[in-house]
C-alpha cells in the first residue's frame, strides 16, 4: 500500500474519545478500535496485518520511533506526542502511551498496545520546531546526529525525555487516570 501524500489539513479529534491499536512484536497491526479506523480513514481490513507505520507522518523524526522501539522492546512504557497521517493525507496530533504485554511463562513480549488521545495544542506548538530541527539533522547526519541533538536539548533543560513530555501535557492526573482505564479495558 502506497503512503498517502500529506496535506495541510488537520483532523480535529474528539477530546472525549480515545484511539487504541495493538500490534504484534514486529509492529504489525492486530487490532484497531472503531475510532482508530474512523480517524485513520482506512477500513479495518486495510489496517490489520499492516505495519503500524502506515500512519507515520513524514514530519515525524525517525529518532523518536527508534527511541520508542528501544524502550518498549525492553518492556518499558513511553509517552510521546505524535503527528499521524490519515489515508486521505490529512493529519492528527495525539499523545500516546505505549505498553508492552509479556507472556507470563516465557516473559517474552507478545504484543504492544498504543493508547491515544488528542494532544494539547500547547504541546504540539512547542514540539513542532523541535521535530523540524530533528528532521533537518537526520537529513544531514542521520539518526545518531538527531539522537545527540535531542539528548543535548534535554540535558540543557535538566530533564529526561519523560519529564519533558510530562511537562508539556495538561492534566497529568487526568491523563494517568485515562490511560489506567484504557489499560483495564483493552489490556
Backbone as a chain_set.jsonl record, in Angstrom:
{"seq": "XXXXXXXXXXXXXXXXXXXXXXXXXXXXXXXXXXXXXXXXXXXXXXXXXXXXXXXXXXXXXXXXXXXXXXXXXXXXXXXXXXXXXXXXXXXXXXXXXXXXXXXXXXXXXXXXXXXXXXXXXXXXXXXXXXXXXXXXXXXXXXXXXXXXXXXXXXXXXXXXXXXXXXXXXXXXXXXXXXXXXXXXXXX", "coords": {"N": [[0.851, -1.177, 0.0], [0.606, 2.15, -0.874], [2.073, 5.051, 0.565], [0.099, 7.793, 1.642], [-0.15, 11.117, 0.19], [0.773, 13.828, 2.103], [-1.369, 16.444, 3.316], [-2.19, 19.862, 4.144], [-4.205, 19.803, 5.943], [-5.76, 19.47, 9.009], [-7.099, 16.966, 11.126], [-9.628, 17.315, 13.404], [-9.673, 16.084, 16.532], [-11.927, 14.341, 18.685], [-11.991, 15.199, 21.941], [-12.977, 13.644, 23.939], [-12.891, 11.075, 23.155], [-11.032, 8.064, 22.508], [-8.182, 6.567, 20.948], [-7.203, 3.387, 20.107], [-4.8, 0.933, 19.432], [-3.378, -2.238, 18.625], [-0.398, -4.169, 18.263], [1.622, -6.837, 16.922], [4.758, -8.275, 18.108], [6.47, -7.335, 16.096], [5.44, -4.994, 15.195], [3.214, -5.132, 13.566], [-0.111, -4.462, 12.801], [-2.704, -5.704, 14.781], [-5.096, -5.125, 15.875], [-7.515, -2.53, 15.918], [-9.352, 0.009, 17.391], [-12.755, 1.268, 16.896], [-12.643, 4.092, 16.653], [-9.997, 4.548, 15.928], [-9.989, 3.365, 13.376], [-11.884, 5.022, 12.119], [-10.667, 7.638, 12.273], [-8.176, 7.212, 11.029], [-8.952, 6.664, 8.466], [-8.723, 4.388, 7.042], [-10.069, 1.187, 6.169], [-10.968, -1.423, 8.438], [-9.992, -3.903, 7.518], [-7.947, -3.026, 5.865], [-6.082, -2.163, 7.658], [-5.433, -4.224, 9.518], [-2.849, -6.528, 9.797], [-1.005, -4.926, 8.567], [2.03, -2.922, 8.724], [2.444, -0.783, 11.563], [3.494, 1.653, 10.963], [2.135, 2.606, 8.818], [0.604, 4.782, 9.342], [2.414, 6.732, 9.888], [3.51, 9.993, 9.89], [5.379, 11.979, 7.59], [6.529, 14.227, 8.762], [7.423, 13.489, 11.19], [10.219, 12.864, 13.22], [12.518, 10.229, 12.708], [14.094, 9.348, 14.789], [12.583, 9.498, 17.126], [10.854, 7.318, 16.925], [12.694, 5.284, 16.885], [13.8, 5.502, 19.471], [11.461, 4.958, 20.898], [10.961, 2.259, 20.139], [13.264, 1.062, 21.176], [12.768, 1.347, 23.893], [10.162, 0.167, 24.379], [10.593, -2.434, 23.57], [12.06, -3.451, 25.596], [10.236, -3.664, 27.518], [9.58, -1.34, 28.807], [7.507, 1.515, 29.495], [6.268, 4.25, 27.494], [5.546, 7.624, 26.811], [4.483, 9.672, 24.223], [4.298, 12.484, 21.986], [2.724, 12.628, 18.979], [2.531, 13.111, 15.468], [0.248, 11.94, 13.25], [-0.647, 10.327, 10.139], [-3.422, 10.306, 8.073], [-5.313, 8.22, 5.787], [-6.295, 9.797, 3.691], [-4.446, 11.815, 3.532], [-4.673, 13.866, 5.348], [-3.799, 15.041, 8.663], [-3.266, 14.272, 12.176], [-2.79, 15.079, 15.607], [-1.629, 13.376, 18.426], [-1.322, 12.323, 21.853], [0.407, 9.638, 23.068], [0.492, 6.629, 24.861], [2.515, 3.9, 25.129], [2.378, 0.433, 25.641], [3.809, -2.621, 26.653], [3.038, -6.072, 26.347], [3.621, -9.039, 28.051], [4.334, -12.529, 27.738], [3.328, -14.706, 30.233], [4.626, -17.055, 30.923], [7.04, -17.273, 29.43], [8.081, -14.737, 29.554], [8.529, -13.22, 27.341], [7.895, -10.538, 25.06], [4.697, -10.23, 23.726], [2.882, -8.586, 22.525], [2.075, -5.144, 21.666], [0.427, -2.281, 22.877], [-1.098, 0.719, 21.959], [-2.293, 3.585, 23.379], [-4.218, 6.379, 22.769], [-4.889, 9.914, 22.821], [-6.272, 13.139, 21.951], [-3.729, 15.487, 21.382], [-2.598, 18.108, 23.505], [-2.825, 21.468, 22.364], [-0.808, 23.332, 23.041], [1.363, 21.649, 23.604], [1.826, 20.542, 21.085], [2.504, 22.871, 19.612], [4.861, 23.565, 20.898], [6.498, 21.361, 20.368], [6.65, 21.123, 17.547], [8.707, 22.845, 16.26], [10.976, 21.644, 17.35], [10.801, 19.002, 16.42], [11.022, 19.57, 13.685], [13.664, 20.51, 13.578], [15.009, 18.168, 14.377], [14.396, 16.524, 12.18], [15.758, 17.92, 10.163], [18.392, 17.593, 11.035], [18.563, 14.804, 10.906], [18.443, 14.468, 8.146], [20.876, 15.568, 7.411], [22.885, 14.341, 9.025], [22.025, 11.83, 9.846], [20.378, 9.43, 12.075], [21.889, 9.191, 14.404], [23.007, 11.704, 14.73], [20.672, 13.204, 15.184], [19.809, 11.975, 17.519], [21.84, 12.733, 19.286], [21.472, 15.526, 19.271], [18.873, 15.672, 20.403], [19.293, 14.492, 22.96], [21.193, 16.286, 23.988], [19.623, 18.616, 23.991], [17.63, 17.915, 25.887], [19.273, 17.554, 28.119], [20.175, 20.18, 28.452], [17.915, 21.296, 29.449], [17.759, 20.031, 31.797], [16.245, 17.772, 32.145], [14.711, 14.534, 31.818], [13.599, 12.652, 28.934], [10.995, 11.688, 29.463], [10.205, 13.366, 31.599], [10.244, 15.845, 30.325], [8.234, 15.57, 28.312], [6.026, 14.99, 29.946], [5.784, 17.429, 31.25], [4.79, 19.0, 29.215], [2.259, 18.071, 28.75], [-1.114, 18.574, 29.557], [-3.165, 18.386, 32.499], [-2.048, 16.082, 33.899], [-2.769, 14.31, 35.899], [-5.345, 13.571, 35.116], [-4.643, 12.409, 32.692], [-3.189, 10.174, 33.54], [-5.218, 8.774, 34.867], [-6.922, 8.292, 32.669], [-5.297, 6.662, 30.952], [-4.942, 4.517, 32.673], [-7.571, 3.531, 32.899], [-8.024, 2.812, 30.21], [-6.151, 0.765, 29.894], [-7.169, -1.176, 31.566], [-9.501, -1.757, 30.228], [-8.657, -2.558, 27.633], [-6.346, -4.017, 28.0]], "CA": [[0.0, 0.0, 0.0], [1.412, 3.36, -1.024], [1.891, 6.097, 1.576], [-0.639, 8.929, 1.098], [0.507, 12.415, 0.121], [0.264, 14.69, 3.173], [-1.991, 17.733, 3.026], [-2.084, 20.785, 5.275], [-5.486, 19.779, 6.637], [-5.714, 18.737, 10.269], [-8.319, 16.346, 11.628], [-9.906, 17.724, 14.779], [-10.051, 14.903, 17.3], [-12.857, 14.46, 19.795], [-11.185, 15.082, 23.159], [-13.593, 12.683, 24.851], [-12.732, 9.723, 22.593], [-9.677, 7.524, 22.541], [-7.75, 5.726, 19.84], [-6.434, 2.252, 20.615], [-4.376, -0.072, 18.462], [-2.455, -3.259, 19.124], [0.445, -4.789, 17.249], [2.44, -7.965, 17.352], [6.093, -7.78, 18.486], [7.161, -6.717, 14.961], [4.764, -3.754, 14.828], [2.125, -5.388, 12.617], [-1.392, -4.176, 13.454], [-3.591, -6.842, 15.033], [-6.376, -4.596, 16.359], [-7.725, -1.085, 15.961], [-10.73, 0.269, 17.807], [-13.563, 1.954, 15.885], [-12.201, 5.461, 16.455], [-8.75, 4.453, 15.155], [-10.391, 3.104, 11.994], [-12.544, 6.232, 11.623], [-9.727, 8.749, 12.122], [-7.13, 6.871, 10.066], [-9.531, 6.655, 7.124], [-8.581, 3.05, 6.468], [-11.004, 0.161, 6.623], [-10.345, -2.37, 9.374], [-9.261, -4.91, 6.733], [-6.745, -2.401, 5.324], [-5.142, -1.944, 8.756], [-4.995, -5.483, 10.127], [-1.797, -7.184, 9.038], [-0.087, -3.927, 8.001], [2.917, -2.292, 9.708], [1.823, 0.381, 12.192], [3.999, 2.894, 10.369], [1.226, 3.019, 7.748], [0.065, 6.09, 9.719], [3.519, 7.626, 10.272], [3.595, 11.224, 9.097], [6.779, 12.283, 7.264], [7.019, 15.304, 9.62], [7.899, 12.914, 12.451], [11.61, 12.411, 13.176], [12.679, 8.779, 12.888], [14.747, 9.064, 16.067], [11.577, 9.281, 18.166], [10.366, 5.946, 16.82], [13.808, 4.421, 17.289], [13.823, 5.527, 20.932], [10.266, 4.265, 21.356], [11.164, 0.822, 19.978], [14.28, 0.632, 22.145], [12.157, 1.274, 25.225], [9.068, -0.796, 24.545], [11.102, -3.794, 23.388], [12.577, -3.903, 26.891], [9.103, -3.699, 28.434], [9.355, -0.036, 29.429], [6.446, 2.318, 28.917], [6.709, 5.523, 26.933], [4.513, 8.554, 26.361], [5.033, 10.513, 23.158], [3.368, 13.314, 21.219], [2.98, 12.142, 17.629], [1.709, 13.554, 14.334], [-0.079, 10.777, 12.425], [-1.126, 10.585, 8.783], [-4.607, 9.551, 7.663], [-5.283, 7.696, 4.417], [-6.568, 10.859, 2.716], [-3.381, 12.801, 3.574], [-4.816, 14.775, 6.479], [-3.001, 14.634, 9.817], [-3.83, 14.483, 13.507], [-1.81, 15.023, 16.688], [-2.069, 12.607, 19.596], [-0.316, 11.867, 22.807], [0.289, 8.19, 23.077], [1.247, 5.815, 25.8], [2.741, 2.558, 24.601], [2.556, -0.57, 26.68], [4.19, -3.956, 26.195], [2.409, -7.195, 27.05], [4.544, -10.169, 28.062], [3.855, -13.886, 28.009], [3.608, -14.976, 31.649], [5.521, -18.203, 31.073], [8.363, -17.051, 28.832], [8.452, -13.341, 29.788], [8.761, -12.578, 26.049], [6.837, -9.612, 24.653], [3.811, -10.842, 22.734], [2.152, -7.536, 21.812], [2.171, -3.764, 22.126], [-0.815, -1.532, 22.756], [-0.941, 2.174, 21.973], [-3.482, 4.294, 23.836], [-4.024, 7.744, 22.29], [-5.884, 10.979, 22.973], [-5.886, 14.377, 21.27], [-2.618, 16.172, 22.036], [-2.859, 19.521, 23.817], [-2.304, 22.382, 21.345], [0.445, 23.918, 23.519], [2.414, 20.635, 23.433], [2.083, 20.467, 19.64], [3.21, 24.088, 19.198], [6.207, 23.512, 21.472], [7.272, 20.278, 19.765], [6.817, 21.232, 16.093], [10.039, 23.294, 15.834], [11.968, 20.644, 17.78], [10.71, 17.909, 15.448], [11.569, 20.066, 12.413], [15.121, 20.532, 13.729], [15.458, 16.775, 14.364], [14.321, 16.073, 10.783], [16.848, 18.58, 9.447], [19.631, 16.934, 11.447], [18.526, 13.446, 10.345], [18.769, 14.573, 6.717], [22.282, 15.925, 7.274], [23.837, 13.452, 9.707], [21.418, 10.571, 10.266], [19.703, 9.342, 13.363], [22.813, 9.41, 15.521], [23.082, 13.142, 14.9], [19.438, 13.695, 15.803], [19.8, 11.463, 18.893], [22.74, 13.596, 20.062], [20.804, 16.812, 19.439], [17.768, 15.504, 21.346], [19.836, 14.279, 24.303], [21.788, 17.566, 24.414], [18.499, 19.517, 24.267], [17.043, 17.518, 27.167], [20.262, 17.835, 29.167], [20.186, 21.626, 28.68], [16.711, 21.583, 30.241], [17.877, 19.308, 33.062], [15.097, 16.867, 32.202], [14.686, 13.327, 31.0], [12.563, 12.722, 27.897], [9.691, 11.514, 30.114], [9.887, 14.572, 32.361], [9.961, 16.924, 29.38], [6.917, 15.333, 27.707], [5.011, 15.139, 31.007], [5.621, 18.858, 31.497], [4.022, 19.597, 28.113], [0.89, 17.563, 28.733], [-2.012, 19.159, 30.549], [-3.956, 17.445, 33.301], [-1.321, 14.819, 34.006], [-3.557, 13.41, 36.739], [-6.405, 13.03, 34.264], [-4.005, 11.542, 31.708], [-2.87, 8.922, 34.219], [-6.493, 8.059, 35.069], [-7.389, 7.852, 31.357], [-4.517, 5.524, 30.489], [-5.245, 3.401, 33.571], [-8.878, 2.988, 32.495], [-7.883, 2.164, 28.909], [-5.392, -0.479, 30.073], [-8.094, -2.162, 32.136], [-10.475, -2.093, 29.195], [-8.061, -3.202, 26.457], [-5.095, -4.7, 28.338]], "C": [[0.889, 1.23, 0.0], [1.053, 4.379, 0.054], [1.129, 7.266, 0.956], [0.204, 10.197, 1.077], [-0.074, 13.302, 1.215], [-0.347, 15.98, 2.635], [-1.747, 18.638, 4.232], [-3.37, 20.818, 6.089], [-5.41, 18.885, 7.866], [-7.087, 18.174, 10.607], [-8.477, 16.785, 13.075], [-10.424, 16.499, 15.536], [-11.036, 15.248, 18.406], [-12.07, 14.212, 21.079], [-11.757, 14.082, 24.159], [-13.437, 11.235, 24.358], [-11.264, 9.329, 22.586], [-9.439, 6.653, 21.319], [-6.89, 4.628, 20.439], [-6.058, 1.356, 19.443], [-3.417, -1.03, 19.147], [-1.648, -3.791, 17.953], [1.099, -6.027, 17.825], [3.833, -7.427, 17.683], [6.873, -7.108, 17.344], [6.487, -5.425, 14.488], [3.679, -3.913, 13.785], [0.79, -5.242, 13.354], [-2.237, -5.446, 13.555], [-4.977, -6.392, 15.482], [-6.372, -3.078, 16.247], [-9.159, -0.831, 16.382], [-11.446, 1.097, 16.735], [-13.082, 3.38, 15.613], [-10.876, 5.507, 15.684], [-9.077, 4.264, 13.673], [-10.989, 4.375, 11.384], [-11.537, 7.344, 11.33], [-8.658, 8.442, 11.072], [-7.646, 6.903, 8.629], [-9.395, 5.322, 6.413], [-9.715, 2.161, 6.958], [-10.242, -0.773, 7.554], [-9.476, -3.378, 8.614], [-7.983, -4.339, 6.106], [-5.672, -2.204, 6.39], [-4.568, -3.247, 9.304], [-3.981, -6.169, 9.203], [-0.786, -6.229, 8.406], [0.836, -3.388, 9.106], [2.258, -1.025, 10.265], [2.319, 1.69, 11.583], [3.202, 3.322, 9.136], [0.657, 4.412, 8.049], [1.168, 7.076, 10.126], [3.569, 8.826, 9.329], [5.06, 11.535, 8.804], [7.358, 13.456, 8.069], [7.572, 14.786, 10.95], [9.34, 12.433, 12.308], [11.706, 10.908, 13.477], [13.289, 8.439, 14.239], [13.725, 8.822, 17.172], [11.043, 7.856, 18.124], [11.456, 4.95, 17.196], [13.886, 4.347, 18.814], [12.632, 4.775, 21.514], [10.458, 2.753, 21.272], [12.196, 0.292, 20.964], [13.664, 0.452, 23.528], [11.098, 0.192, 25.325], [9.526, -2.232, 24.331], [11.742, -4.341, 24.661], [11.481, -3.893, 27.951], [8.836, -2.391, 29.143], [8.191, 0.676, 28.741], [7.031, 3.606, 28.365], [5.486, 6.336, 26.542], [5.165, 9.466, 25.329], [3.914, 11.347, 22.543], [3.724, 13.078, 19.755], [2.0, 12.763, 16.628], [1.508, 12.339, 13.439], [-0.706, 11.217, 11.108], [-2.315, 9.689, 8.466], [-4.482, 9.143, 6.191], [-5.473, 8.788, 3.367], [-5.529, 11.982, 2.748], [-3.507, 13.82, 4.693], [-3.989, 14.237, 7.652], [-3.761, 14.88, 11.105], [-2.741, 14.258, 14.549], [-2.41, 14.287, 17.878], [-0.938, 12.532, 20.617], [-0.637, 10.408, 23.054], [1.088, 7.597, 24.209], [1.309, 4.418, 25.212], [2.943, 1.61, 25.766], [2.872, -1.912, 26.047], [3.444, -4.998, 27.007], [3.329, -8.4, 26.915], [3.8, -11.474, 28.326], [4.26, -14.228, 29.44], [4.582, -16.123, 31.853], [6.933, -17.899, 30.586], [8.936, -15.666, 29.125], [8.834, -12.617, 28.494], [7.595, -11.646, 25.733], [6.02, -10.257, 23.545], [2.984, -9.808, 21.972], [2.452, -6.174, 22.43], [0.8, -3.134, 21.936], [-0.481, -0.054, 22.839], [-2.287, 2.779, 22.326], [-3.266, 5.763, 23.504], [-5.219, 8.643, 22.591], [-5.38, 12.187, 22.185], [-4.784, 15.072, 22.068], [-3.012, 17.619, 22.349], [-2.159, 20.431, 22.803], [-0.961, 22.975, 21.77], [1.605, 22.93, 23.343], [2.811, 20.541, 21.963], [2.912, 21.671, 19.193], [4.645, 24.123, 19.728], [7.078, 22.503, 20.73], [7.52, 20.438, 18.264], [8.194, 21.748, 15.679], [11.154, 22.319, 16.245], [11.977, 19.483, 16.793], [11.299, 18.336, 14.103], [13.099, 20.084, 12.464], [15.68, 19.112, 13.705], [15.429, 16.198, 12.942], [15.463, 16.652, 9.951], [18.182, 17.885, 9.761], [19.689, 15.511, 10.893], [18.91, 13.463, 8.87], [20.257, 14.837, 6.502], [23.227, 14.866, 7.843], [23.213, 12.195, 10.306], [20.835, 10.612, 11.665], [20.632, 9.555, 14.544], [22.987, 10.9, 15.788], [21.85, 13.696, 15.585], [19.319, 13.19, 17.244], [20.65, 12.38, 19.778], [22.084, 14.946, 20.315], [19.699, 16.709, 20.492], [18.287, 15.34, 22.773], [20.482, 15.553, 24.843], [20.701, 18.575, 24.785], [17.895, 19.206, 25.632], [17.987, 17.82, 28.326], [20.301, 19.332, 29.487], [18.983, 22.064, 29.516], [16.786, 20.937, 31.623], [16.758, 18.305, 33.261], [15.362, 15.6, 31.402], [13.62, 13.526, 29.924], [11.177, 12.651, 28.542], [9.271, 12.758, 30.882], [9.523, 15.727, 31.43], [8.564, 16.773, 28.78], [5.814, 15.51, 28.744], [4.749, 16.608, 31.301], [4.805, 19.555, 30.419], [2.548, 19.197, 28.13], [0.081, 18.153, 29.877], [-2.717, 18.047, 31.317], [-3.282, 16.085, 33.416], [-2.058, 13.821, 34.884], [-4.672, 12.762, 35.947], [-5.83, 12.068, 33.232], [-3.718, 10.171, 32.336], [-4.141, 8.092, 34.449], [-7.01, 7.496, 33.746], [-6.635, 6.608, 30.909], [-4.753, 4.309, 31.379], [-6.562, 2.731, 33.196], [-8.771, 2.242, 31.161], [-7.141, 0.829, 29.032], [-6.276, -1.564, 30.653], [-9.065, -2.668, 31.077], [-9.865, -2.935, 28.073], [-6.847, -4.052, 26.762], [-5.106, -6.169, 28.322]], "O": [[1.823, 1.328, 0.796], [-0.114, 4.547, 0.407], [1.469, 7.697, -0.146], [1.152, 10.337, 1.849], [-1.286, 13.512, 1.256], [0.105, 16.528, 1.63], [-1.159, 18.211, 5.225], [-3.601, 21.763, 6.845], [-5.049, 17.711, 7.784], [-8.108, 18.828, 10.399], [-7.555, 16.639, 13.878], [-11.479, 15.954, 15.213], [-10.975, 16.331, 18.988], [-11.539, 13.119, 21.275], [-11.084, 13.716, 25.123], [-13.804, 10.291, 25.058], [-10.376, 10.179, 22.652], [-10.365, 6.085, 20.741], [-5.956, 4.904, 21.191], [-6.882, 1.059, 18.578], [-2.739, -0.68, 20.113], [-2.125, -3.862, 16.82], [1.129, -6.239, 19.037], [4.065, -6.225, 17.548], [7.836, -6.386, 17.602], [6.911, -4.829, 13.498], [3.261, -2.928, 13.176], [0.594, -5.838, 14.413], [-2.455, -6.156, 12.573], [-5.923, -7.18, 15.471], [-5.347, -2.43, 16.457], [-10.086, -1.392, 15.798], [-10.821, 1.568, 15.785], [-13.11, 3.832, 14.468], [-10.664, 6.409, 14.874], [-8.5, 4.935, 12.817], [-10.642, 4.755, 10.266], [-11.559, 7.927, 10.246], [-8.277, 9.326, 10.305], [-6.883, 7.136, 7.692], [-9.899, 5.15, 5.304], [-10.253, 2.372, 8.045], [-9.02, -0.895, 7.464], [-8.354, -3.669, 9.028], [-7.039, -5.085, 5.843], [-4.489, -2.09, 6.069], [-3.362, -3.359, 9.525], [-4.22, -6.359, 8.011], [0.18, -6.67, 7.782], [0.47, -3.396, 10.282], [1.597, -0.287, 9.534], [1.645, 2.715, 11.675], [3.561, 4.3, 8.479], [0.274, 5.14, 7.133], [0.869, 8.147, 10.656], [3.659, 8.668, 8.111], [5.905, 11.371, 9.684], [8.572, 13.656, 8.056], [8.123, 15.553, 11.739], [9.654, 11.682, 11.385], [11.053, 10.399, 14.389], [13.035, 7.363, 14.781], [13.975, 8.018, 18.07], [10.806, 7.25, 19.169], [11.171, 3.895, 17.762], [14.023, 3.263, 19.382], [12.767, 4.046, 22.497], [10.151, 2.038, 22.226], [12.031, -0.793, 21.522], [14.002, -0.488, 24.247], [11.126, -0.618, 26.252], [8.91, -3.157, 24.859], [11.942, -5.548, 24.79], [11.752, -4.089, 29.136], [7.954, -2.326, 29.999], [7.928, 0.463, 27.558], [8.141, 4.004, 28.719], [4.514, 5.802, 26.009], [6.269, 9.968, 25.541], [2.744, 10.967, 22.576], [4.86, 13.294, 19.335], [0.811, 12.916, 16.908], [2.473, 11.772, 12.927], [-1.224, 12.327, 10.984], [-2.229, 8.466, 8.577], [-3.644, 9.667, 5.457], [-4.889, 8.723, 2.285], [-5.7, 12.995, 2.071], [-2.563, 14.561, 4.965], [-3.536, 13.093, 7.619], [-4.762, 15.596, 11.131], [-1.89, 13.381, 14.406], [-3.545, 14.542, 18.282], [0.239, 12.662, 20.281], [-1.791, 10.014, 23.223], [2.216, 8.009, 24.481], [0.29, 3.832, 24.846], [3.599, 1.945, 26.752], [2.282, -2.292, 25.036], [3.241, -4.831, 28.21], [3.764, -8.745, 25.816], [2.792, -11.515, 29.031], [5.42, -14.055, 29.812], [5.292, -16.158, 32.858], [7.909, -18.232, 31.258], [10.136, -15.442, 28.965], [9.398, -11.523, 28.54], [6.451, -11.925, 26.092], [6.562, -10.761, 22.561], [2.446, -10.103, 20.904], [2.993, -6.06, 23.53], [0.102, -3.414, 20.961], [0.313, 0.373, 23.677], [-3.292, 2.523, 21.664], [-2.256, 6.344, 23.9], [-6.372, 8.212, 22.614], [-4.212, 12.249, 21.801], [-4.895, 15.226, 23.284], [-3.683, 18.272, 21.549], [-1.014, 20.174, 22.431], [-0.062, 23.109, 20.94], [2.708, 23.332, 22.972], [3.996, 20.468, 21.639], [3.903, 21.516, 18.479], [5.539, 24.656, 19.07], [8.259, 22.756, 20.489], [8.52, 19.927, 17.759], [8.816, 21.139, 14.808], [12.16, 22.196, 15.546], [13.043, 19.03, 16.376], [11.995, 17.555, 13.455], [13.754, 19.71, 11.491], [16.713, 18.868, 13.082], [16.338, 15.466, 12.55], [16.061, 15.952, 9.133], [18.989, 17.629, 8.867], [20.749, 15.06, 10.457], [19.619, 12.574, 8.399], [20.833, 14.376, 5.516], [24.24, 14.533, 7.228], [23.809, 11.563, 11.178], [20.798, 11.645, 12.333], [20.201, 10.051, 15.584], [23.1, 11.316, 16.942], [21.953, 14.553, 16.463], [18.787, 13.896, 18.101], [20.238, 12.756, 20.876], [22.125, 15.46, 21.433], [19.6, 17.562, 21.374], [17.778, 15.978, 23.694], [20.336, 15.868, 26.024], [20.833, 19.302, 25.77], [17.671, 20.107, 26.44], [17.558, 18.283, 29.383], [20.442, 19.715, 30.648], [19.035, 23.083, 30.205], [15.988, 21.246, 32.508], [16.362, 18.015, 34.39], [16.133, 15.597, 30.442], [12.828, 14.466, 29.998], [10.294, 13.445, 28.217], [8.109, 13.161, 30.824], [8.603, 16.494, 31.714], [7.796, 17.735, 28.743], [4.781, 16.114, 28.454], [3.612, 16.991, 31.573], [4.194, 20.592, 30.678], [1.697, 19.904, 27.588], [0.542, 18.219, 31.017], [-2.844, 16.92, 30.838], [-3.872, 15.06, 33.072], [-1.985, 12.615, 34.647], [-4.926, 11.565, 36.077], [-6.436, 11.041, 32.926], [-3.979, 9.136, 31.723], [-4.146, 6.877, 34.254], [-7.482, 6.36, 33.696], [-7.25, 5.612, 30.529], [-4.764, 3.181, 30.887], [-6.655, 1.504, 33.178], [-9.354, 1.17, 30.997], [-7.479, -0.131, 28.34], [-6.157, -2.733, 30.285], [-9.405, -3.851, 31.036], [-10.472, -3.903, 27.614], [-6.352, -4.748, 25.875], [-4.084, -6.797, 28.598]]}, "num_chains": 1, "name": "protein.A"}
